[in-house]
């Protein structure tokens, strides 16, 4: 299981706010098919939400730990029946962004004249 710093976790929670759940865990629990779907979601998006139905709080926490351990991912958040999971995808390594060109210093504007003066 990957550990995140509190600032990383805070940034990931902010990114996850608008996401919709990509997988659901219901009465059958964490099956291989559900785990494979979560893995596909992590490969495609790196940050996903998983909805859990019919499980008490302690069970949801155990599910989050189990998912993160089996998929080598990091737990981001567990709020209500939603779990947020993150795993960096090395295949999606983005090239370094080019640095923006420095701006020219702004030239001082000529003073405006007031009408009537």
N, C-alpha and C positions, 0 to 999 in steps of 0.2 A: 504494500500500500504506500502510495506517495504522500509525503507530508507537505503542506503548504504553509507559508507564513501568513500572519493575520492580514497583512496588506494585500497579498495575492488573493486570499480568500474573499476579502471585501470587494476587490475589483471583479472577481468572477461572479460574486453574488449580484453585482450591479449589471453585468452582462447577461446573466441568466434571467433577470426580472421579466423580460418580455417573451421568453421562450415558452413554447407549448411542450407538454410531455411527449416523448417519442416512444415510450414503452409503458406498459402497465403490468403490475404484478397483482394477481387476484387470488382466488381460492386455491389454485394449484400451486401457489408459491413460486419460488425462483427456479423455474425449469431450465433445461438446457436451451430450449427455443427462446425463452425470454432473455437469457444471458447472451445468446448469440445476437439478438436484436439490439440489446444495449451495446454490445461490442461494435456492431455495424454503425450505430448512432455515434459512438465515440470516434470511430475512424472518420466518419463523414463530417462531424461538427466539433469535436473536441470537448464541448460543454453541452450537457444534456440534462433534461429533467425526466424523472421516472415517477409515475403515479402508483401508489400502493393502496389496494382496497382490502378492507376487512382484517386489518392487523393492528394490534395495540402499539403504543408508542415504543415500548421496549423491543418489540418484534421488528418495527421499522428501522430502529437503530441497528439491530443485528443484521438486517437485510443490507443496509448501507455499507456496513463493515465487510460483509460477505462479498458483495458486488465489487467493492474496491480492492479487496484482497485477491479475488479470483481474476480480475481483469487488469490488475496493476494500475489502478486509477486512484484519484484523490477525492475524498469526500469534501464537498464544498459546503453544503447546507442540507439540513433536514428540518423542514417546517411543515407542520400538519402532516398530510399524507403525500407530500412531494419531496423527493430526494433529488439533490443536484450533484452531479458527478462530473469530474474533469479528468481528461487524460490527454497530454500533449501528443500530437500525431507527428512523428519525425518525417513522414512523407510529405507533409504540407509545409515544410520549412519555407518561409517566405524570404526572398532575397532582401538584403538591406535596402531600406528606402533611401533614395538620393537626398542629400541635404539640400534644403531650399537655398536659392541664391540670396545673398544679403541684400537688403533693401537699400536704396539710395536714401541719404538723409533728406528729410523733407525741407523744401525751401520755405523760408518764412513768407507768409502771404502778405500782400500789401494791405495796409490799413484801409478799411472801408470808410468812405465818406458818408456822413449822415446828410440826408436831404435838408436843405435850408442853411447849411453852413458854408 
